[in-house]
Amino acid sequence: MMNKKPLWKIRVGGMEATAWNNAMKSPSGETVDRVAVTIDRRYRDSDGNWKTSSSLSLNDLMKAEVAIRHAIDRIIGDKEGEAA
């Protein structure tokens, strides 16, 4: 299986919003590109190694909210750019 590369990443503190392109088939059979976003918290473990978690504290949720808002703005902006 080939690893898929993200379209882009947005980081706010330890939060990371990563955008992925998902090609889907419409009911008419046409291929349509959709952007999906994953939200992860990056942190270092006790040995200094980078880890990823989807478990978020209140502080993490506030950072995730900012990252999500930026992701929404980027997706909308990218779509508006396609229409031009």
PyMOL Python script that loads the backbone (N, CA, C, O; Angstrom):
from pymol import cmd

cmd.read_pdbstr("""\
ATOM      1  N   MET A   1       0.834  -1.185   0.000  1.00  0.00           N
ATOM      2  CA  MET A   1       0.000   0.000   0.000  1.00  0.00           C
ATOM      3  C   MET A   1       0.878   1.248   0.000  1.00  0.00           C
ATOM      4  O   MET A   1       1.857   1.323   0.742  1.00  0.00           O
ATOM      5  N   MET A   2       0.529   2.218  -0.827  1.00  0.00           N
ATOM      6  CA  MET A   2       1.299   3.438  -0.940  1.00  0.00           C
ATOM      7  C   MET A   2       0.884   4.418   0.163  1.00  0.00           C
ATOM      8  O   MET A   2      -0.305   4.602   0.421  1.00  0.00           O
ATOM      9  N   ASN A   3       1.877   5.048   0.813  1.00  0.00           N
ATOM     10  CA  ASN A   3       1.567   6.056   1.823  1.00  0.00           C
ATOM     11  C   ASN A   3       1.087   7.322   1.134  1.00  0.00           C
ATOM     12  O   ASN A   3       1.686   7.791   0.166  1.00  0.00           O
ATOM     13  N   LYS A   4       0.012   7.855   1.643  1.00  0.00           N
ATOM     14  CA  LYS A   4      -0.567   9.072   1.112  1.00  0.00           C
ATOM     15  C   LYS A   4       0.075  10.267   1.801  1.00  0.00           C
ATOM     16  O   LYS A   4       0.242  10.260   3.021  1.00  0.00           O
ATOM     17  N   LYS A   5       0.437  11.293   1.035  1.00  0.00           N
ATOM     18  CA  LYS A   5       1.023  12.493   1.618  1.00  0.00           C
ATOM     19  C   LYS A   5      -0.081  13.496   1.906  1.00  0.00           C
ATOM     20  O   LYS A   5      -1.036  13.606   1.136  1.00  0.00           O
ATOM     21  N   PRO A   6       0.040  14.231   3.011  1.00  0.00           N
ATOM     22  CA  PRO A   6      -0.968  15.234   3.322  1.00  0.00           C
ATOM     23  C   PRO A   6      -0.908  16.410   2.353  1.00  0.00           C
ATOM     24  O   PRO A   6       0.134  16.690   1.760  1.00  0.00           O
ATOM     25  N   LEU A   7      -2.043  17.091   2.203  1.00  0.00           N
ATOM     26  CA  LEU A   7      -2.080  18.311   1.391  1.00  0.00           C
ATOM     27  C   LEU A   7      -1.335  19.428   2.095  1.00  0.00           C
ATOM     28  O   LEU A   7      -0.571  20.165   1.472  1.00  0.00           O
ATOM     29  N   TRP A   8      -1.560  19.552   3.402  1.00  0.00           N
ATOM     30  CA  TRP A   8      -0.911  20.564   4.225  1.00  0.00           C
ATOM     31  C   TRP A   8      -1.155  20.259   5.692  1.00  0.00           C
ATOM     32  O   TRP A   8      -1.994  19.427   6.037  1.00  0.00           O
ATOM     33  N   LYS A   9      -0.400  20.954   6.563  1.00  0.00           N
ATOM     34  CA  LYS A   9      -0.547  20.817   8.018  1.00  0.00           C
ATOM     35  C   LYS A   9      -0.598  22.209   8.626  1.00  0.00           C
ATOM     36  O   LYS A   9       0.053  23.137   8.146  1.00  0.00           O
ATOM     37  N   ILE A  10      -1.383  22.337   9.692  1.00  0.00           N
ATOM     38  CA  ILE A  10      -1.456  23.565  10.463  1.00  0.00           C
ATOM     39  C   ILE A  10      -1.136  23.194  11.901  1.00  0.00           C
ATOM     40  O   ILE A  10      -1.740  22.276  12.457  1.00  0.00           O
ATOM     41  N   ARG A  11      -0.186  23.904  12.510  1.00  0.00           N
ATOM     42  CA  ARG A  11       0.187  23.617  13.895  1.00  0.00           C
ATOM     43  C   ARG A  11      -0.160  24.803  14.789  1.00  0.00           C
ATOM     44  O   ARG A  11       0.135  25.953  14.464  1.00  0.00           O
ATOM     45  N   VAL A  12      -0.780  24.504  15.901  1.00  0.00           N
ATOM     46  CA  VAL A  12      -1.081  25.503  16.937  1.00  0.00           C
ATOM     47  C   VAL A  12      -0.622  24.881  18.251  1.00  0.00           C
ATOM     48  O   VAL A  12      -1.260  23.967  18.774  1.00  0.00           O
ATOM     49  N   GLY A  13       0.487  25.384  18.775  1.00  0.00           N
ATOM     50  CA  GLY A  13       1.063  24.741  19.949  1.00  0.00           C
ATOM     51  C   GLY A  13       1.386  23.299  19.599  1.00  0.00           C
ATOM     52  O   GLY A  13       2.013  23.033  18.574  1.00  0.00           O
ATOM     53  N   GLY A  14       0.963  22.366  20.442  1.00  0.00           N
ATOM     54  CA  GLY A  14       1.195  20.950  20.174  1.00  0.00           C
ATOM     55  C   GLY A  14       0.115  20.309  19.317  1.00  0.00           C
ATOM     56  O   GLY A  14       0.173  19.112  19.034  1.00  0.00           O
ATOM     57  N   MET A  15      -0.880  21.105  18.898  1.00  0.00           N
ATOM     58  CA  MET A  15      -1.974  20.554  18.078  1.00  0.00           C
ATOM     59  C   MET A  15      -1.593  20.626  16.609  1.00  0.00           C
ATOM     60  O   MET A  15      -0.938  21.569  16.164  1.00  0.00           O
ATOM     61  N   GLU A  16      -2.013  19.619  15.874  1.00  0.00           N
ATOM     62  CA  GLU A  16      -1.707  19.576  14.453  1.00  0.00           C
ATOM     63  C   GLU A  16      -2.957  19.168  13.680  1.00  0.00           C
ATOM     64  O   GLU A  16      -3.516  18.097  13.916  1.00  0.00           O
ATOM     65  N   ALA A  17      -3.395  20.025  12.757  1.00  0.00           N
ATOM     66  CA  ALA A  17      -4.493  19.712  11.848  1.00  0.00           C
ATOM     67  C   ALA A  17      -3.854  19.353  10.512  1.00  0.00           C
ATOM     68  O   ALA A  17      -3.130  20.156   9.925  1.00  0.00           O
ATOM     69  N   THR A  18      -4.126  18.147  10.040  1.00  0.00           N
ATOM     70  CA  THR A  18      -3.535  17.662   8.792  1.00  0.00           C
ATOM     71  C   THR A  18      -4.645  17.411   7.782  1.00  0.00           C
ATOM     72  O   THR A  18      -5.621  16.721   8.076  1.00  0.00           O
ATOM     73  N   ALA A  19      -4.488  17.977   6.587  1.00  0.00           N
ATOM     74  CA  ALA A  19      -5.497  17.837   5.532  1.00  0.00           C
ATOM     75  C   ALA A  19      -5.081  16.748   4.552  1.00  0.00           C
ATOM     76  O   ALA A  19      -3.920  16.645   4.155  1.00  0.00           O
ATOM     77  N   TRP A  20      -6.067  15.940   4.178  1.00  0.00           N
ATOM     78  CA  TRP A  20      -5.858  14.827   3.257  1.00  0.00           C
ATOM     79  C   TRP A  20      -6.853  14.932   2.115  1.00  0.00           C
ATOM     80  O   TRP A  20      -7.998  15.329   2.327  1.00  0.00           O
ATOM     81  N   ASN A  21      -6.432  14.584   0.917  1.00  0.00           N
ATOM     82  CA  ASN A  21      -7.342  14.546  -0.219  1.00  0.00           C
ATOM     83  C   ASN A  21      -7.973  13.160  -0.293  1.00  0.00           C
ATOM     84  O   ASN A  21      -7.267  12.152  -0.316  1.00  0.00           O
ATOM     85  N   ASN A  22      -9.294  13.111  -0.329  1.00  0.00           N
ATOM     86  CA  ASN A  22     -10.027  11.854  -0.472  1.00  0.00           C
ATOM     87  C   ASN A  22     -10.836  11.910  -1.754  1.00  0.00           C
ATOM     88  O   ASN A  22     -11.805  12.663  -1.851  1.00  0.00           O
ATOM     89  N   ALA A  23     -10.444  11.124  -2.727  1.00  0.00           N
ATOM     90  CA  ALA A  23     -11.196  11.045  -3.977  1.00  0.00           C
ATOM     91  C   ALA A  23     -12.383  10.111  -3.762  1.00  0.00           C
ATOM     92  O   ALA A  23     -12.222   8.976  -3.312  1.00  0.00           O
ATOM     93  N   MET A  24     -13.576  10.602  -4.089  1.00  0.00           N
ATOM     94  CA  MET A  24     -14.802   9.825  -3.904  1.00  0.00           C
ATOM     95  C   MET A  24     -15.576   9.780  -5.218  1.00  0.00           C
ATOM     96  O   MET A  24     -15.423  10.652  -6.074  1.00  0.00           O
ATOM     97  N   LYS A  25     -16.395   8.766  -5.360  1.00  0.00           N
ATOM     98  CA  LYS A  25     -17.266   8.656  -6.536  1.00  0.00           C
ATOM     99  C   LYS A  25     -18.619   9.265  -6.205  1.00  0.00           C
ATOM    100  O   LYS A  25     -19.225   8.939  -5.184  1.00  0.00           O
ATOM    101  N   SER A  26     -19.087  10.152  -7.074  1.00  0.00           N
ATOM    102  CA  SER A  26     -20.417  10.728  -6.912  1.00  0.00           C
ATOM    103  C   SER A  26     -21.444   9.715  -7.419  1.00  0.00           C
ATOM    104  O   SER A  26     -21.075   8.750  -8.089  1.00  0.00           O
ATOM    105  N   PRO A  27     -22.729   9.922  -7.108  1.00  0.00           N
ATOM    106  CA  PRO A  27     -23.752   9.005  -7.612  1.00  0.00           C
ATOM    107  C   PRO A  27     -23.740   8.868  -9.137  1.00  0.00           C
ATOM    108  O   PRO A  27     -24.142   7.836  -9.675  1.00  0.00           O
ATOM    109  N   SER A  28     -23.275   9.919  -9.834  1.00  0.00           N
ATOM    110  CA  SER A  28     -23.224   9.861 -11.300  1.00  0.00           C
ATOM    111  C   SER A  28     -21.967   9.144 -11.807  1.00  0.00           C
ATOM    112  O   SER A  28     -21.797   8.956 -13.012  1.00  0.00           O
ATOM    113  N   GLY A  29     -21.083   8.744 -10.870  1.00  0.00           N
ATOM    114  CA  GLY A  29     -19.869   8.033 -11.252  1.00  0.00           C
ATOM    115  C   GLY A  29     -18.662   8.937 -11.428  1.00  0.00           C
ATOM    116  O   GLY A  29     -17.563   8.458 -11.709  1.00  0.00           O
ATOM    117  N   GLU A  30     -18.852  10.231 -11.265  1.00  0.00           N
ATOM    118  CA  GLU A  30     -17.766  11.195 -11.403  1.00  0.00           C
ATOM    119  C   GLU A  30     -16.884  11.158 -10.151  1.00  0.00           C
ATOM    120  O   GLU A  30     -17.389  11.004  -9.039  1.00  0.00           O
ATOM    121  N   THR A  31     -15.576  11.298 -10.331  1.00  0.00           N
ATOM    122  CA  THR A  31     -14.661  11.354  -9.195  1.00  0.00           C
ATOM    123  C   THR A  31     -14.637  12.777  -8.651  1.00  0.00           C
ATOM    124  O   THR A  31     -14.432  13.735  -9.396  1.00  0.00           O
ATOM    125  N   VAL A  32     -14.849  12.903  -7.352  1.00  0.00           N
ATOM    126  CA  VAL A  32     -14.892  14.206  -6.688  1.00  0.00           C
ATOM    127  C   VAL A  32     -13.855  14.208  -5.573  1.00  0.00           C
ATOM    128  O   VAL A  32     -13.799  13.274  -4.773  1.00  0.00           O
ATOM    129  N   ASP A  33     -13.034  15.252  -5.519  1.00  0.00           N
ATOM    130  CA  ASP A  33     -12.046  15.381  -4.453  1.00  0.00           C
ATOM    131  C   ASP A  33     -12.676  16.038  -3.237  1.00  0.00           C
ATOM    132  O   ASP A  33     -13.347  17.063  -3.353  1.00  0.00           O
ATOM    133  N   ARG A  34     -12.455  15.443  -2.067  1.00  0.00           N
ATOM    134  CA  ARG A  34     -12.932  15.975  -0.789  1.00  0.00           C
ATOM    135  C   ARG A  34     -11.746  16.071   0.146  1.00  0.00           C
ATOM    136  O   ARG A  34     -10.872  15.204   0.145  1.00  0.00           O
ATOM    137  N   VAL A  35     -11.714  17.114   0.938  1.00  0.00           N
ATOM    138  CA  VAL A  35     -10.642  17.279   1.915  1.00  0.00           C
ATOM    139  C   VAL A  35     -11.138  16.782   3.268  1.00  0.00           C
ATOM    140  O   VAL A  35     -12.206  17.177   3.736  1.00  0.00           O
ATOM    141  N   ALA A  36     -10.347  15.909   3.888  1.00  0.00           N
ATOM    142  CA  ALA A  36     -10.617  15.435   5.248  1.00  0.00           C
ATOM    143  C   ALA A  36      -9.482  15.945   6.140  1.00  0.00           C
ATOM    144  O   ALA A  36      -8.332  16.015   5.706  1.00  0.00           O
ATOM    145  N   VAL A  37      -9.809  16.299   7.389  1.00  0.00           N
ATOM    146  CA  VAL A  37      -8.805  16.831   8.307  1.00  0.00           C
ATOM    147  C   VAL A  37      -8.744  15.966   9.559  1.00  0.00           C
ATOM    148  O   VAL A  37      -9.770  15.644  10.158  1.00  0.00           O
ATOM    149  N   THR A  38      -7.531  15.597   9.942  1.00  0.00           N
ATOM    150  CA  THR A  38      -7.323  14.883  11.203  1.00  0.00           C
ATOM    151  C   THR A  38      -6.701  15.855  12.195  1.00  0.00           C
ATOM    152  O   THR A  38      -5.930  16.736  11.817  1.00  0.00           O
ATOM    153  N   ILE A  39      -7.049  15.683  13.482  1.00  0.00           N
ATOM    154  CA  ILE A  39      -6.513  16.523  14.557  1.00  0.00           C
ATOM    155  C   ILE A  39      -5.745  15.617  15.523  1.00  0.00           C
ATOM    156  O   ILE A  39      -6.280  14.629  16.025  1.00  0.00           O
ATOM    157  N   ASP A  40      -4.502  15.966  15.769  1.00  0.00           N
ATOM    158  CA  ASP A  40      -3.661  15.191  16.681  1.00  0.00           C
ATOM    159  C   ASP A  40      -2.914  16.117  17.620  1.00  0.00           C
ATOM    160  O   ASP A  40      -2.642  17.274  17.298  1.00  0.00           O
ATOM    161  N   ARG A  41      -2.588  15.584  18.788  1.00  0.00           N
ATOM    162  CA  ARG A  41      -1.748  16.294  19.754  1.00  0.00           C
ATOM    163  C   ARG A  41      -0.364  15.658  19.711  1.00  0.00           C
ATOM    164  O   ARG A  41      -0.224  14.445  19.869  1.00  0.00           O
ATOM    165  N   ARG A  42       0.656  16.484  19.496  1.00  0.00           N
ATOM    166  CA  ARG A  42       2.037  16.007  19.471  1.00  0.00           C
ATOM    167  C   ARG A  42       2.694  16.337  20.803  1.00  0.00           C
ATOM    168  O   ARG A  42       2.512  17.432  21.335  1.00  0.00           O
ATOM    169  N   TYR A  43       3.455  15.393  21.342  1.00  0.00           N
ATOM    170  CA  TYR A  43       4.140  15.598  22.608  1.00  0.00           C
ATOM    171  C   TYR A  43       5.379  14.717  22.670  1.00  0.00           C
ATOM    172  O   TYR A  43       5.527  13.773  21.894  1.00  0.00           O
ATOM    173  N   ARG A  44       6.257  15.036  23.596  1.00  0.00           N
ATOM    174  CA  ARG A  44       7.457  14.217  23.805  1.00  0.00           C
ATOM    175  C   ARG A  44       7.242  13.335  25.026  1.00  0.00           C
ATOM    176  O   ARG A  44       6.733  13.778  26.056  1.00  0.00           O
ATOM    177  N   ASP A  45       7.645  12.066  24.883  1.00  0.00           N
ATOM    178  CA  ASP A  45       7.543  11.165  26.027  1.00  0.00           C
ATOM    179  C   ASP A  45       8.741  11.387  26.963  1.00  0.00           C
ATOM    180  O   ASP A  45       9.576  12.259  26.720  1.00  0.00           O
ATOM    181  N   SER A  46       8.809  10.596  28.021  1.00  0.00           N
ATOM    182  CA  SER A  46       9.864  10.783  29.028  1.00  0.00           C
ATOM    183  C   SER A  46      11.266  10.542  28.462  1.00  0.00           C
ATOM    184  O   SER A  46      12.249  10.992  29.051  1.00  0.00           O
ATOM    185  N   ASP A  47      11.373   9.837  27.324  1.00  0.00           N
ATOM    186  CA  ASP A  47      12.669   9.602  26.682  1.00  0.00           C
ATOM    187  C   ASP A  47      12.987  10.653  25.627  1.00  0.00           C
ATOM    188  O   ASP A  47      14.040  10.599  24.991  1.00  0.00           O
ATOM    189  N   GLY A  48      12.078  11.611  25.439  1.00  0.00           N
ATOM    190  CA  GLY A  48      12.312  12.668  24.456  1.00  0.00           C
ATOM    191  C   GLY A  48      11.841  12.335  23.051  1.00  0.00           C
ATOM    192  O   GLY A  48      12.083  13.099  22.117  1.00  0.00           O
ATOM    193  N   ASN A  49      11.172  11.199  22.893  1.00  0.00           N
ATOM    194  CA  ASN A  49      10.665  10.796  21.573  1.00  0.00           C
ATOM    195  C   ASN A  49       9.312  11.452  21.302  1.00  0.00           C
ATOM    196  O   ASN A  49       8.480  11.575  22.202  1.00  0.00           O
ATOM    197  N   TRP A  50       9.100  11.872  20.045  1.00  0.00           N
ATOM    198  CA  TRP A  50       7.819  12.479  19.672  1.00  0.00           C
ATOM    199  C   TRP A  50       6.742  11.409  19.589  1.00  0.00           C
ATOM    200  O   TRP A  50       6.959  10.337  19.024  1.00  0.00           O
ATOM    201  N   LYS A  51       5.579  11.709  20.154  1.00  0.00           N
ATOM    202  CA  LYS A  51       4.414  10.822  20.136  1.00  0.00           C
ATOM    203  C   LYS A  51       3.207  11.612  19.652  1.00  0.00           C
ATOM    204  O   LYS A  51       3.218  12.843  19.646  1.00  0.00           O
ATOM    205  N   THR A  52       2.173  10.896  19.248  1.00  0.00           N
ATOM    206  CA  THR A  52       0.924  11.503  18.795  1.00  0.00           C
ATOM    207  C   THR A  52      -0.226  10.899  19.571  1.00  0.00           C
ATOM    208  O   THR A  52      -0.252   9.695  19.824  1.00  0.00           O
ATOM    209  N   SER A  53      -1.189  11.747  19.953  1.00  0.00           N
ATOM    210  CA  SER A  53      -2.361  11.278  20.671  1.00  0.00           C
ATOM    211  C   SER A  53      -3.597  12.003  20.153  1.00  0.00           C
ATOM    212  O   SER A  53      -3.516  13.140  19.689  1.00  0.00           O
ATOM    213  N   SER A  54      -4.731  11.336  20.238  1.00  0.00           N
ATOM    214  CA  SER A  54      -5.995  11.985  19.892  1.00  0.00           C
ATOM    215  C   SER A  54      -6.774  12.342  21.152  1.00  0.00           C
ATOM    216  O   SER A  54      -7.885  12.867  21.065  1.00  0.00           O
ATOM    217  N   SER A  55      -6.203  12.065  22.324  1.00  0.00           N
ATOM    218  CA  SER A  55      -6.818  12.406  23.596  1.00  0.00           C
ATOM    219  C   SER A  55      -6.469  13.857  23.929  1.00  0.00           C
ATOM    220  O   SER A  55      -5.295  14.228  23.947  1.00  0.00           O
ATOM    221  N   LEU A  56      -7.502  14.683  24.195  1.00  0.00           N
ATOM    222  CA  LEU A  56      -7.279  16.110  24.376  1.00  0.00           C
ATOM    223  C   LEU A  56      -7.816  16.611  25.714  1.00  0.00           C
ATOM    224  O   LEU A  56      -8.911  16.239  26.137  1.00  0.00           O
ATOM    225  N   SER A  57      -7.032  17.457  26.371  1.00  0.00           N
ATOM    226  CA  SER A  57      -7.472  18.140  27.592  1.00  0.00           C
ATOM    227  C   SER A  57      -8.220  19.415  27.183  1.00  0.00           C
ATOM    228  O   SER A  57      -8.313  19.722  25.995  1.00  0.00           O
ATOM    229  N   LEU A  58      -8.748  20.148  28.152  1.00  0.00           N
ATOM    230  CA  LEU A  58      -9.438  21.403  27.855  1.00  0.00           C
ATOM    231  C   LEU A  58      -8.510  22.367  27.129  1.00  0.00           C
ATOM    232  O   LEU A  58      -8.912  22.985  26.143  1.00  0.00           O
ATOM    233  N   ASN A  59      -7.281  22.504  27.601  1.00  0.00           N
ATOM    234  CA  ASN A  59      -6.309  23.393  26.947  1.00  0.00           C
ATOM    235  C   ASN A  59      -6.051  22.939  25.507  1.00  0.00           C
ATOM    236  O   ASN A  59      -5.956  23.765  24.599  1.00  0.00           O
ATOM    237  N   ASP A  60      -5.939  21.621  25.303  1.00  0.00           N
ATOM    238  CA  ASP A  60      -5.739  21.084  23.953  1.00  0.00           C
ATOM    239  C   ASP A  60      -6.934  21.398  23.062  1.00  0.00           C
ATOM    240  O   ASP A  60      -6.770  21.731  21.888  1.00  0.00           O
ATOM    241  N   LEU A  61      -8.142  21.292  23.626  1.00  0.00           N
ATOM    242  CA  LEU A  61      -9.351  21.569  22.848  1.00  0.00           C
ATOM    243  C   LEU A  61      -9.381  23.010  22.351  1.00  0.00           C
ATOM    244  O   LEU A  61      -9.818  23.273  21.231  1.00  0.00           O
ATOM    245  N   MET A  62      -8.921  23.938  23.174  1.00  0.00           N
ATOM    246  CA  MET A  62      -8.898  25.339  22.755  1.00  0.00           C
ATOM    247  C   MET A  62      -7.907  25.548  21.616  1.00  0.00           C
ATOM    248  O   MET A  62      -8.181  26.312  20.690  1.00  0.00           O
ATOM    249  N   LYS A  63      -6.758  24.876  21.674  1.00  0.00           N
ATOM    250  CA  LYS A  63      -5.780  24.953  20.580  1.00  0.00           C
ATOM    251  C   LYS A  63      -6.330  24.258  19.336  1.00  0.00           C
ATOM    252  O   LYS A  63      -6.132  24.730  18.217  1.00  0.00           O
ATOM    253  N   ALA A  64      -7.023  23.134  19.537  1.00  0.00           N
ATOM    254  CA  ALA A  64      -7.617  22.417  18.409  1.00  0.00           C
ATOM    255  C   ALA A  64      -8.660  23.294  17.725  1.00  0.00           C
ATOM    256  O   ALA A  64      -8.775  23.283  16.500  1.00  0.00           O
ATOM    257  N   GLU A  65      -9.417  24.049  18.510  1.00  0.00           N
ATOM    258  CA  GLU A  65     -10.431  24.944  17.941  1.00  0.00           C
ATOM    259  C   GLU A  65      -9.784  25.962  16.991  1.00  0.00           C
ATOM    260  O   GLU A  65     -10.309  26.226  15.910  1.00  0.00           O
ATOM    261  N   VAL A  66      -8.655  26.523  17.397  1.00  0.00           N
ATOM    262  CA  VAL A  66      -7.941  27.484  16.559  1.00  0.00           C
ATOM    263  C   VAL A  66      -7.428  26.794  15.294  1.00  0.00           C
ATOM    264  O   VAL A  66      -7.559  27.329  14.193  1.00  0.00           O
ATOM    265  N   ALA A  67      -6.842  25.602  15.457  1.00  0.00           N
ATOM    266  CA  ALA A  67      -6.335  24.854  14.303  1.00  0.00           C
ATOM    267  C   ALA A  67      -7.462  24.503  13.339  1.00  0.00           C
ATOM    268  O   ALA A  67      -7.286  24.581  12.123  1.00  0.00           O
ATOM    269  N   ILE A  68      -8.612  24.117  13.871  1.00  0.00           N
ATOM    270  CA  ILE A  68      -9.762  23.769  13.023  1.00  0.00           C
ATOM    271  C   ILE A  68     -10.258  24.998  12.270  1.00  0.00           C
ATOM    272  O   ILE A  68     -10.567  24.912  11.082  1.00  0.00           O
ATOM    273  N   ARG A  69     -10.336  26.139  12.950  1.00  0.00           N
ATOM    274  CA  ARG A  69     -10.768  27.381  12.288  1.00  0.00           C
ATOM    275  C   ARG A  69      -9.830  27.726  11.142  1.00  0.00           C
ATOM    276  O   ARG A  69     -10.282  28.098  10.059  1.00  0.00           O
ATOM    277  N   HIS A  70      -8.522  27.606  11.372  1.00  0.00           N
ATOM    278  CA  HIS A  70      -7.549  27.859  10.301  1.00  0.00           C
ATOM    279  C   HIS A  70      -7.732  26.862   9.153  1.00  0.00           C
ATOM    280  O   HIS A  70      -7.639  27.236   7.983  1.00  0.00           O
ATOM    281  N   ALA A  71      -7.992  25.598   9.488  1.00  0.00           N
ATOM    282  CA  ALA A  71      -8.198  24.574   8.455  1.00  0.00           C
ATOM    283  C   ALA A  71      -9.442  24.892   7.621  1.00  0.00           C
ATOM    284  O   ALA A  71      -9.420  24.773   6.396  1.00  0.00           O
ATOM    285  N   ILE A  72     -10.523  25.294   8.289  1.00  0.00           N
ATOM    286  CA  ILE A  72     -11.747  25.654   7.566  1.00  0.00           C
ATOM    287  C   ILE A  72     -11.474  26.823   6.624  1.00  0.00           C
ATOM    288  O   ILE A  72     -11.868  26.792   5.458  1.00  0.00           O
ATOM    289  N   ASP A  73     -10.802  27.848   7.131  1.00  0.00           N
ATOM    290  CA  ASP A  73     -10.481  29.009   6.302  1.00  0.00           C
ATOM    291  C   ASP A  73      -9.625  28.616   5.106  1.00  0.00           C
ATOM    292  O   ASP A  73      -9.819  29.123   4.002  1.00  0.00           O
ATOM    293  N   ARG A  74      -8.683  27.716   5.327  1.00  0.00           N
ATOM    294  CA  ARG A  74      -7.809  27.279   4.225  1.00  0.00           C
ATOM    295  C   ARG A  74      -8.596  26.487   3.188  1.00  0.00           C
ATOM    296  O   ARG A  74      -8.419  26.690   1.987  1.00  0.00           O
ATOM    297  N   ILE A  75      -9.463  25.587   3.643  1.00  0.00           N
ATOM    298  CA  ILE A  75     -10.258  24.783   2.706  1.00  0.00           C
ATOM    299  C   ILE A  75     -11.180  25.687   1.899  1.00  0.00           C
ATOM    300  O   ILE A  75     -11.279  25.544   0.680  1.00  0.00           O
ATOM    301  N   ILE A  76     -11.855  26.616   2.572  1.00  0.00           N
ATOM    302  CA  ILE A  76     -12.752  27.530   1.860  1.00  0.00           C
ATOM    303  C   ILE A  76     -11.953  28.402   0.891  1.00  0.00           C
ATOM    304  O   ILE A  76     -12.372  28.622  -0.246  1.00  0.00           O
ATOM    305  N   GLY A  77     -10.804  28.895   1.346  1.00  0.00           N
ATOM    306  CA  GLY A  77      -9.957  29.711   0.480  1.00  0.00           C
ATOM    307  C   GLY A  77      -9.453  28.948  -0.728  1.00  0.00           C
ATOM    308  O   GLY A  77      -9.405  29.493  -1.831  1.00  0.00           O
ATOM    309  N   ASP A  78      -9.072  27.678  -0.531  1.00  0.00           N
ATOM    310  CA  ASP A  78      -8.615  26.854  -1.653  1.00  0.00           C
ATOM    311  C   ASP A  78      -9.741  26.636  -2.653  1.00  0.00           C
ATOM    312  O   ASP A  78      -9.504  26.678  -3.860  1.00  0.00           O
ATOM    313  N   LYS A  79     -10.964  26.404  -2.174  1.00  0.00           N
ATOM    314  CA  LYS A  79     -12.111  26.193  -3.059  1.00  0.00           C
ATOM    315  C   LYS A  79     -12.435  27.470  -3.832  1.00  0.00           C
ATOM    316  O   LYS A  79     -12.757  27.409  -5.019  1.00  0.00           O
ATOM    317  N   GLU A  80     -12.352  28.626  -3.171  1.00  0.00           N
ATOM    318  CA  GLU A  80     -12.602  29.890  -3.854  1.00  0.00           C
ATOM    319  C   GLU A  80     -11.548  30.139  -4.927  1.00  0.00           C
ATOM    320  O   GLU A  80     -11.854  30.675  -5.991  1.00  0.00           O
ATOM    321  N   GLY A  81     -10.291  29.744  -4.642  1.00  0.00           N
ATOM    322  CA  GLY A  81      -9.227  29.880  -5.618  1.00  0.00           C
ATOM    323  C   GLY A  81      -9.429  29.007  -6.838  1.00  0.00           C
ATOM    324  O   GLY A  81      -9.043  29.387  -7.943  1.00  0.00           O
ATOM    325  N   GLU A  82     -10.036  27.826  -6.651  1.00  0.00           N
ATOM    326  CA  GLU A  82     -10.329  26.926  -7.772  1.00  0.00           C
ATOM    327  C   GLU A  82     -11.379  27.518  -8.693  1.00  0.00           C
ATOM    328  O   GLU A  82     -11.335  27.303  -9.904  1.00  0.00           O
ATOM    329  N   ALA A  83     -12.333  28.271  -8.124  1.00  0.00           N
ATOM    330  CA  ALA A  83     -13.435  28.832  -8.903  1.00  0.00           C
ATOM    331  C   ALA A  83     -12.982  30.019  -9.743  1.00  0.00           C
ATOM    332  O   ALA A  83     -13.651  30.386 -10.709  1.00  0.00           O
ATOM    333  N   ALA A  84     -11.849  30.623  -9.381  1.00  0.00           N
ATOM    334  CA  ALA A  84     -11.393  31.818 -10.102  1.00  0.00           C
ATOM    335  C   ALA A  84     -10.814  31.503 -11.450  1.00  0.00           C
ATOM    336  O   ALA A  84     -10.391  32.410 -12.168  1.00  0.00           O
TER     337      ALA A  84
END
""", "prot")
cmd.dss("prot")
cmd.show_as("cartoon", "prot")
cmd.util.cbc("prot")
cmd.orient("prot")
